[in-house]
Every structure is written in structure tokens, then in C-alpha cells.
Amino acid sequence: MPDRDTVVVKDGGSSIGTILGVIAIILVLAGLWYFLIGPGAGSRGSNSNDTNINVNLPSLAPAAS
């Protein structure tokens, strides 16, 4: 008669990895909210859309001969 070994598989263990993953996802989502649509979204500088650029272009008139 062949020998048979009994294999015991124990499922379970610490769920610390799941807890840390959920906390990391919450922190990433909170950071995205803050910088994209929250109070931090307006702190990228002035909100003025008024831009004046003065450039002196050369004249296109033909030279007098």
C-alpha cells in the first residue's frame, strides 16, 4: 500500500496588506481631489487671464531706391 501524506492548507493570516492598500488609495484620491478641484487648485498663481505682450516687428515696406 502506498504511503499518503496529509496536506493541510491553512488559509488566512494578517490582513495588514489590505488595510495599508485601502489607506494608500484613500490618500491618493484625497491628494488628487485637493490639487485638481479642491482648495489647492487655485494656488497655481494668479487667476488673471489678461496677458499683454508688446513686440516690435520690423516694417514690411519696400526700401526707397
LOKOL-785817 format. One record per residue: residue number from 1; residue in one letter; x, y, z of N, C-alpha, C in turn. Coordinates in nm, 2 decimals, padded with zeros to 4 digits. Example, Ala and Ser with C-alpha at 12.3 -4.5 7.8 and 13.67 -1.06 7.14 Angstrom:
% LOKOL-785817
1; A; 01.32; -00.57; 00.78; 01.23; -00.45; 00.78; 01.32; -00.33; 00.78
2; S; 01.28; -00.22; 00.71; 01.37; -00.11; 00.71; 01.29; 00.00; 00.79
***
This chain:
% LOKOL-785817
1; M; 00.08; -00.12; 00.00; 00.00; 00.00; 00.00; 00.09; 00.12; 00.00
2; P; 00.06; 00.22; -00.09; 00.15; 00.34; -00.10; 00.12; 00.43; 00.02
3; D; 00.23; 00.50; 00.06; 00.22; 00.60; 00.17; 00.15; 00.72; 00.11
4; R; 00.06; 00.78; 00.19; 00.00; 00.90; 00.15; 00.02; 01.01; 00.26
5; D; 00.06; 01.12; 00.22; 00.09; 01.23; 00.32; -00.04; 01.32; 00.32
6; T; -00.07; 01.36; 00.44; -00.19; 01.45; 00.45; -00.13; 01.60; 00.44
7; V; -00.19; 01.67; 00.35; -00.15; 01.81; 00.33; -00.26; 01.90; 00.39
8; V; -00.22; 01.98; 00.48; -00.31; 02.07; 00.55; -00.28; 02.21; 00.49
9; V; -00.38; 02.28; 00.43; -00.37; 02.41; 00.38; -00.45; 02.50; 00.47
10; K; -00.38; 02.60; 00.53; -00.44; 02.70; 00.62; -00.45; 02.83; 00.54
11; D; -00.58; 02.87; 00.51; -00.60; 03.00; 00.45; -00.62; 03.10; 00.56
12; G; -00.57; 03.21; 00.54; -00.59; 03.32; 00.64; -00.45; 03.38; 00.67
13; G; -00.46; 03.47; 00.77; -00.34; 03.54; 00.80; -00.37; 03.68; 00.83
14; S; -00.27; 03.76; 00.83; -00.29; 03.90; 00.86; -00.34; 03.98; 00.74
15; S; -00.43; 04.07; 00.77; -00.49; 04.15; 00.66; -00.43; 04.29; 00.66
16; I; -00.31; 04.30; 00.71; -00.24; 04.43; 00.72; -00.22; 04.49; 00.58
17; G; -00.19; 04.40; 00.48; -00.16; 04.45; 00.34; -00.29; 04.51; 00.28
18; T; -00.40; 04.45; 00.31; -00.53; 04.51; 00.26; -00.56; 04.64; 00.32
19; I; -00.53; 04.65; 00.45; -00.56; 04.77; 00.52; -00.47; 04.88; 00.47
20; L; -00.34; 04.85; 00.45; -00.25; 04.95; 00.40; -00.28; 04.99; 00.26
21; G; -00.33; 04.90; 00.18; -00.37; 04.93; 00.04; -00.48; 05.02; 00.04
22; V; -00.58; 05.00; 00.12; -00.70; 05.09; 00.13; -00.66; 05.23; 00.17
23; I; -00.58; 05.24; 00.27; -00.53; 05.37; 00.32; -00.45; 05.44; 00.21
24; A; -00.37; 05.37; 00.14; -00.29; 05.43; 00.03; -00.38; 05.48; -00.08
25; I; -00.48; 05.41; -00.12; -00.58; 05.45; -00.22; -00.65; 05.58; -00.17
26; I; -00.70; 05.58; -00.04; -00.77; 05.70; 00.01; -00.68; 05.82; 00.01
27; L; -00.55; 05.80; 00.04; -00.46; 05.92; 00.04; -00.43; 05.97; -00.10
28; V; -00.42; 05.88; -00.20; -00.40; 05.92; -00.34; -00.52; 06.00; -00.39
29; L; -00.64; 05.94; -00.36; -00.76; 06.01; -00.40; -00.78; 06.15; -00.34
30; A; -00.75; 06.16; -00.21; -00.76; 06.28; -00.14; -00.66; 06.39; -00.20
31; G; -00.54; 06.34; -00.23; -00.44; 06.43; -00.29; -00.49; 06.48; -00.43
32; L; -00.54; 06.39; -00.51; -00.59; 06.43; -00.64; -00.70; 06.53; -00.63
33; W; -00.80; 06.50; -00.54; -00.91; 06.60; -00.52; -00.85; 06.73; -00.48
34; Y; -00.76; 06.74; -00.38; -00.71; 06.86; -00.33; -00.64; 06.94; -00.44
35; F; -00.56; 06.88; -00.52; -00.48; 06.96; -00.62; -00.56; 06.98; -00.75
36; L; -00.66; 06.90; -00.78; -00.73; 06.92; -00.91; -00.86; 07.00; -00.89
37; I; -00.94; 06.98; -00.79; -01.07; 07.05; -00.78; -01.09; 07.11; -00.64
38; G; -01.00; 07.08; -00.55; -01.02; 07.13; -00.41; -00.96; 07.27; -00.39
39; P; -00.93; 07.30; -00.27; -00.87; 07.43; -00.23; -00.73; 07.46; -00.29
40; G; -00.66; 07.35; -00.32; -00.52; 07.37; -00.37; -00.52; 07.39; -00.52
41; A; -00.64; 07.38; -00.59; -00.64; 07.40; -00.73; -00.62; 07.55; -00.77
42; G; -00.66; 07.64; -00.69; -00.65; 07.78; -00.72; -00.51; 07.84; -00.69
43; S; -00.42; 07.77; -00.63; -00.30; 07.82; -00.58; -00.18; 07.81; -00.68
44; R; -00.22; 07.80; -00.81; -00.11; 07.78; -00.91; -00.06; 07.92; -00.96
45; G; -00.09; 08.02; -00.90; -00.05; 08.15; -00.94; -00.17; 08.24; -00.95
46; S; -00.16; 08.35; -01.03; -00.27; 08.44; -01.04; -00.37; 08.38; -01.13
47; N; -00.50; 08.42; -01.11; -00.61; 08.37; -01.18; -00.64; 08.47; -01.30
48; S; -00.56; 08.56; -01.32; -00.59; 08.66; -01.43; -00.56; 08.61; -01.56
49; N; -00.65; 08.63; -01.66; -00.63; 08.58; -01.79; -00.58; 08.70; -01.88
50; D; -00.55; 08.81; -01.83; -00.51; 08.93; -01.90; -00.36; 08.92; -01.93
51; T; -00.33; 08.90; -02.06; -00.19; 08.89; -02.09; -00.16; 08.99; -02.21
52; N; -00.07; 09.08; -02.18; -00.03; 09.18; -02.28; 00.11; 09.16; -02.32
53; I; 00.14; 09.14; -02.45; 00.27; 09.11; -02.50; 00.30; 09.22; -02.60
54; N; 00.40; 09.30; -02.58; 00.44; 09.40; -02.68; 00.56; 09.36; -02.75
55; V; 00.54; 09.35; -02.89; 00.65; 09.30; -02.97; 00.67; 09.41; -03.08
56; N; 00.80; 09.45; -03.10; 00.83; 09.54; -03.21; 00.87; 09.46; -03.33
57; L; 00.78; 09.46; -03.43; 00.81; 09.39; -03.55; 00.88; 09.48; -03.66
58; P; 00.96; 09.42; -03.74; 01.02; 09.50; -03.85; 00.91; 09.54; -03.95
59; S; 00.94; 09.65; -04.02; 00.85; 09.70; -04.12; 00.86; 09.62; -04.25
60; L; 00.75; 09.60; -04.31; 00.75; 09.53; -04.44; 00.75; 09.62; -04.56
61; A; 00.76; 09.75; -04.54; 00.76; 09.85; -04.65; 00.88; 09.83; -04.73
62; P; 00.87; 09.84; -04.87; 00.99; 09.83; -04.95; 01.09; 09.95; -04.93
63; A; 01.21; 09.92; -04.95; 01.31; 10.02; -04.93; 01.31; 10.12; -05.05
64; A; 01.32; 10.25; -05.02; 01.32; 10.35; -05.13; 01.45; 10.34; -05.20
65; S; 01.44; 10.35; -05.34; 01.56; 10.34; -05.42; 01.59; 10.47; -05.49
***
